[in-house]
Amino acid sequence: METVLNILITLVPVALICAFVYLRDARAPEKPLHLLITFVLGALFAVPAYYLEQRIDLLGYQDSLDPIVFTLYVFLGVALIEEVCKYLPVLLYPFRKSFFDEPLDGIVYCVYGAMGFALAEGIAHAPHIDWTGALARASLTIPAHGAFAMVAGYFLGRARLQTLAGRRASFIFQGLFWSVVAHGLYNWMILNPWAEWVTLLGVVVLLATWGVALRLTAKHAAGPEPTPLAVR
């Protein structure tokens, strides 16, 4: 019963964040089918991320008191893996399609992919945590995934409308880079083995990332009219 409760707790922030970005896309909302496919792909990509992280955790780097080893673990063994696995579904599906026709679509699709990822991750953890752990994930981990996805999506939205391959690749890389940086900083503080007060700074990083993410979302939402890349 507790597992079911944990899954229900996980669903609440996932649904709220998906609804938020969908409503922000009022000018030319995406079709539910495209969003659902992206969401499911995000959930599927959580599987390789989960197993990669499990293999890395067997090496014990997460318990290292060496600052360099711990930092490499957090940024490369967690943040990079998860952000790549959230980014790839969007790059492989909506980014390549004609219905991805305005900058805000980058944020919308990245968030839906990330929420699919977060839901699958939450389901995987549900049998192993109590309801307080589920609440912590619902109030911190899932919103963090949403914020990092908005940052990545901002740059992906800019990339989609570039005609030069070099500039497009640059924006794609920037989206991944900044999402990994934000994710890594957040995890470094939340998971640090040295001081509990540093954990509180992780919440500050999360709130700051959300502030940036909301500004970037508002910027795209107030941007130019959709380009004629697609026939809906």
Phi and psi in degrees as a GROMACS rama.xvg file:
@    title "Ramachandran Plot"
@    xaxis  label "Phi"
@    yaxis  label "Psi"
@TYPE xy
-64.7574  -34.7878  GLU-2
-62.7916  -43.0335  THR-3
-62.1426  -43.0322  VAL-4
-61.103  -42.519  LEU-5
-62.4242  -38.6551  ASN-6
-67.673  -40.5784  ILE-7
-63.8314  -39.4567  LEU-8
-62.3212  -38.6222  ILE-9
-65.8767  -36.905  THR-10
-65.1536  -29.6727  LEU-11
-61.7748  -56.8805  VAL-12
-65.6979  -32.5205  PRO-13
-59.8224  -48.1435  VAL-14
-65.6396  -40.3045  ALA-15
-66.3557  -42.6064  LEU-16
-69.3319  -40.1692  ILE-17
-61.4245  -43.8761  CYS-18
-63.7195  -38.9911  ALA-19
-60.4154  -50.5745  PHE-20
-71.8685  -31.257  VAL-21
-63.3171  -42.6822  TYR-22
-71.0465  -26.9907  LEU-23
-68.7132  -24.7645  ARG-24
-89.9455  54.2588  ASP-25
-76.3546  -26.4237  ALA-26
-66.9844  -45.4625  ARG-27
-146.808  75.5431  ALA-28
-61.2866  145.345  PRO-29
-75.8341  152.296  GLU-30
-70.9707  137.907  LYS-31
-53.8898  -35.9532  PRO-32
-61.9212  -43.0331  LEU-33
-64.3672  -39.4115  HIS-34
-68.057  -40.2697  LEU-35
-64.2153  -43.0427  LEU-36
-61.5572  -43.5528  ILE-37
-63.609  -41.2698  THR-38
-60.3598  -46.6073  PHE-39
-65.7224  -40.9542  VAL-40
-61.4899  -40.89  LEU-41
-59.9845  -40.5931  GLY-42
-65.0832  -40.7327  ALA-43
-65.43  -37.3091  LEU-44
-73.3142  -11.4172  PHE-45
-68.879  -23.6542  ALA-46
-65.7414  -54.3032  VAL-47
-63.3353  -33.3105  PRO-48
-62.6733  -43.4473  ALA-49
-60.9424  -46.5125  TYR-50
-71.8387  -35.2583  TYR-51
-63.1601  -44.2681  LEU-52
-66.7891  -36.3744  GLU-53
-61.8106  -42.507  GLN-54
-65.1005  -40.8762  ARG-55
-67.4404  -38.1398  ILE-56
-63.3589  -27.7793  ASP-57
-63.599  -20.8556  LEU-58
-79.7771  -14.9192  LEU-59
82.0764  10.4897  GLY-60
-64.7278  -25.6858  TYR-61
-66.0025  -18.1012  GLN-62
-101.365  2.86322  ASP-63
-68.6339  138.681  SER-64
-95.9658  0.852874  LEU-65
-78.1306  117.712  ASP-66
-57.3071  -36.5641  PRO-67
-69.0601  -46.9902  ILE-68
-62.2793  -45.7569  VAL-69
-63.2182  -41.1315  PHE-70
-64.8847  -43.0989  THR-71
-62.8032  -39.5716  LEU-72
-61.5357  -47.6731  TYR-73
-65.0836  -44.6242  VAL-74
-79.5762  -40.4973  PHE-75
-96.6873  -36.7707  LEU-76
-85.1  -14.1095  GLY-77
-126.064  -64.8978  VAL-78
-60.9872  -48.6684  ALA-79
-62.8737  -46.1859  LEU-80
-59.5146  -48.5217  ILE-81
-69.4699  -40.216  GLU-82
-69.1479  -36.7477  GLU-83
-63.8393  -42.9269  VAL-84
-72.573  -17.4353  CYS-85
-88.92  -28.9039  LYS-86
-78.5454  -40.3683  TYR-87
-58.6774  -43.3381  LEU-88
-57.6106  -36.6336  PRO-89
-72.7972  -39.9669  VAL-90
-66.8013  -35.5931  LEU-91
-80.8586  -27.5445  LEU-92
-113.168  -82.0501  TYR-93
-66.3493  -34.8049  PRO-94
-58.9029  -29.7898  PHE-95
-88.8433  -3.46574  ARG-96
-101.148  155.592  LYS-97
-69.8876  -22.489  SER-98
-73.157  -11.5519  PHE-99
-80.8202  88.515  PHE-100
-126.553  10.8722  ASP-101
-151.332  155.166  GLU-102
-55.8169  -37.9452  PRO-103
-62.1975  -23.7412  LEU-104
-59.6861  -30.5692  ASP-105
-60.2264  -44.1014  GLY-106
-68.5815  -44.9213  ILE-107
-59.2798  -51.2621  VAL-108
-70.3609  -37.137  TYR-109
-63.2995  -39.2644  CYS-110
-67.2424  -42.7701  VAL-111
-64.0034  -40.6626  TYR-112
-62.7823  -42.5947  GLY-113
-66.2775  -36.7904  ALA-114
-70.8192  -34.3542  MET-115
-62.5152  -43.155  GLY-116
-60.1223  -47.8359  PHE-117
-64.3519  -38.0394  ALA-118
-65.697  -45.1286  LEU-119
-61.9635  -41.2654  ALA-120
-62.616  -41.9845  GLU-121
-65.0041  -39.0758  GLY-122
-64.5063  -39.1932  ILE-123
-64.4678  -34.9516  ALA-124
-86.5331  -18.8667  HIS-125
-52.8694  -42.3131  ALA-126
-71.9834  -12.2939  PRO-127
-109.498  1.94302  HIS-128
-130.828  161.195  ILE-129
-91.2907  -178.331  ASP-130
-67.4458  -27.1738  TRP-131
-69.4871  -36.1653  THR-132
-66.3232  -38.6292  GLY-133
-64.6472  -38.1095  ALA-134
-65.1421  -38.9635  LEU-135
-63.4631  -42.5346  ALA-136
-65.9731  -39.7881  ARG-137
-67.4698  -32.1327  ALA-138
-93.6752  -18.0311  SER-139
-122.205  -59.3956  LEU-140
-64.0058  -48.5068  THR-141
-68.2434  -45.8391  ILE-142
-59.1588  -33.6572  PRO-143
-63.2447  -45.1958  ALA-144
-58.118  -40.2693  HIS-145
-64.0898  -44.1044  GLY-146
-65.2351  -44.6494  ALA-147
-62.997  -36.8027  PHE-148
-66.5313  -37.1738  ALA-149
-64.2907  -40.023  MET-150
-62.5435  -48.8641  VAL-151
-61.6534  -41.934  ALA-152
-66.0489  -31.0422  GLY-153
-59.0699  -47.7688  TYR-154
-71.9906  -34.5236  PHE-155
-66.5994  -36.1857  LEU-156
-62.7181  -39.1583  GLY-157
-69.0694  -35.7482  ARG-158
-65.4629  -38.8236  ALA-159
-61.5596  -29.8455  ARG-160
-96.9438  8.17063  LEU-161
-83.83  137.32  GLN-162
-92.5716  -21.0931  THR-163
-90.6616  127.605  LEU-164
-60.1282  -37.3372  ALA-165
-64.8706  -43.4971  GLY-166
-68.8218  -37.0297  ARG-167
-62.2982  -46.1665  ARG-168
-62.8509  -37.2512  ALA-169
-62.764  -44.8994  SER-170
-67.8673  -37.6873  PHE-171
-60.4063  -45.6072  ILE-172
-64.6621  -41.722  PHE-173
-60.9878  -39.402  GLN-174
-60.4059  -45.7636  GLY-175
-66.8025  -44.6398  LEU-176
-58.8196  -50.8781  PHE-177
-71.2991  -31.0224  TRP-178
-68.7438  -37.6849  SER-179
-66.8623  -41.7614  VAL-180
-60.5147  -48.8713  VAL-181
-63.1458  -44.0288  ALA-182
-63.865  -44.1964  HIS-183
-64.174  -43.4318  GLY-184
-62.4034  -43.1064  LEU-185
-61.8418  -49.4929  TYR-186
-66.4107  -36.8434  ASN-187
-57.9139  -43.1836  TRP-188
-76.2062  -40.7774  MET-189
-66.9626  -38.1897  ILE-190
-97.7218  -3.35872  LEU-191
-55.0467  138.923  ASN-192
-93.3213  8.67745  PRO-193
-102.207  -46.3225  TRP-194
-144.653  133.834  ALA-195
-67.328  -32.057  GLU-196
-66.0389  -25.7706  TRP-197
-66.5943  -30.5569  VAL-198
-58.3533  -37.0991  THR-199
-63.7004  -30.2082  LEU-200
-66.1095  -25.1456  LEU-201
-61.7227  -37.244  GLY-202
-66.4788  -37.8918  VAL-203
-62.7478  -44.0649  VAL-204
-60.8348  -42.3293  VAL-205
-62.4053  -45.8121  LEU-206
-64.5244  -39.758  LEU-207
-65.28  -39.9466  ALA-208
-64.723  -40.359  THR-209
-63.5793  -38.5145  TRP-210
-61.1062  -45.6675  GLY-211
-64.3205  -44.488  VAL-212
-61.0517  -40.7104  ALA-213
-67.8868  -37.1443  LEU-214
-64.9652  -42.5454  ARG-215
-66.6632  -39.1876  LEU-216
-63.9104  -43.9169  THR-217
-63.0368  -36.7785  ALA-218
-62.6793  -46.0116  LYS-219
-70.0013  -37.9023  HIS-220
-64.4131  -29.2429  ALA-221
-97.4219  12.1005  ALA-222
-76.5809  -165.237  GLY-223
-67.9893  164.975  PRO-224
-61.1694  153.112  GLU-225
-55.1171  142.786  PRO-226
-79.7202  153.575  THR-227
-79.2678  53.9431  PRO-228
-86.0479  -17.9686  LEU-229
-136.81  155.664  ALA-230
-111.833  113.871  VAL-231
